[in-house]
Amino acid sequence: MKRWIIVLAGMMAALLVTVPVMAEEKAGASCPEQVVFPGKGKLGSVAFSPRIHREEGVSCILCHHTGTEDGKCSNCHDGKDPKVPNSQDAYHLLCKGCHKHKKIDNSCEFCHKPGT
């Protein structure tokens, strides 16, 4: 019985990851090659590749969780609501958390390019 529960839980987890990606692909969602987030201070800007992340199986919905059409995270992540992290904190929580979980380089310099 326990084995079936584990198998079922694994299948559910796989569906939660796979179905949104399949739906995005079926809908023909565009996926830009690169998005640049302007940097503040000495760390520099971040050049982010949605395409590479999508190829690695990361669903667009992970970041675009509200379905904002214009793609501006700061529409909600503006620092006005203490329950919602500002854009920078949201990026760091999501990006660094995922990189740590997947054992990908989590250093500042991996994403931030000084002088840009």
Secondary structure as GFF3:
##gff-version 3
##sequence-region A 1 116
A	DSSP	alpha_helix	2	27	.	.	.	ID=ss1
A	DSSP	beta_strand	35	37	.	.	.	ID=ss2
A	DSSP	three_ten_helix	41	43	.	.	.	ID=ss3
A	DSSP	beta_strand	45	48	.	.	.	ID=ss4
A	DSSP	alpha_helix	50	55	.	.	.	ID=ss5
A	DSSP	three_ten_helix	60	62	.	.	.	ID=ss6
A	DSSP	three_ten_helix	73	75	.	.	.	ID=ss7
A	DSSP	alpha_helix	87	91	.	.	.	ID=ss8
A	DSSP	pi_helix	92	96	.	.	.	ID=ss9
A	DSSP	alpha_helix	97	101	.	.	.	ID=ss10
A	DSSP	alpha_helix	108	111	.	.	.	ID=ss11
A	DSSP	beta_strand	112	113	.	.	.	ID=ss12
###
